[in-house]
Amino acid sequence: MGYLNNNVVTVDAILTKKGRELLARGDGSFKITQFALSDDEIDYTLYNTTHPSGSAFYGEAIEAMPLLEAFPDENQIMKYKLATLPRGTSKLPLIEAGYSAIRLKQGASLAITPQTLNYLGATSTFEAGGYTATIADVRVASNFTGVGINTEEAERLNSTSTVGTNVSKTVIGTSINVTATTVNTLFGTKTQLQTTLTLVGRDSGARITIPVTIIKVNN
């Protein structure tokens, strides 16, 4: 969803592939039960408290910024979702995944159980809604699933298969399981494959991106 321009409150709403599928059924299964807001296109460093025209113009540059047109790609849009935090929150929540970088040999497996720091008054906590995990190139993983969240959305994402192309995949869970590929042809002449894993707290909106390296060991 996105505003078409800054002059009138006109909203452009589009459906994801799954949304179009449900709408096409015509059986009432298409129901909007949740929504999220984000401010990806806003550069808050442009807020100018020294504007010569006074406080009414501090945010003038921000208000004049062009806004993004909606498109259904979770890797490019809705990165910075707006979240409601408890009154008195003095620190933004952060995700601790236990790894600053992930290195896996072919066929090796890893279970990642994120925690959220500075959230709900706790030093660290596990979010009740779980975490979304997006791997930028799903080809590097022979298995990529989330466990611990049993909603319809989580089950759908976890069961989604790909066609072997360089696309991302997103899963939901309190823990994320990843197994490195054993396919040698992906490496070509390289000995390593590079991608990223992005974790987002579904309740807090906290976000972290971790570099992932898959190391070739099979001849």
ABEGO torsion letter per residue (X at the ends): XBBABAABBBBBBBBBAAAAAAAAAGAGABBBABBBBBAAABBAAABBAABAAEAAAAAAAAAABBBBBBBBBAAABGABBBBBBBBGBABBBBBBAGBABBBBBBGBBBBBBBBBBGBGGBABBBBAAEBBBBBABAAABABBBBBGBABAAAAAAAABBBAGBBBBBBBBEABBBBBBBABAAAAEABABBBBBBBBBBAAAGBBBBBBBBBBBABX
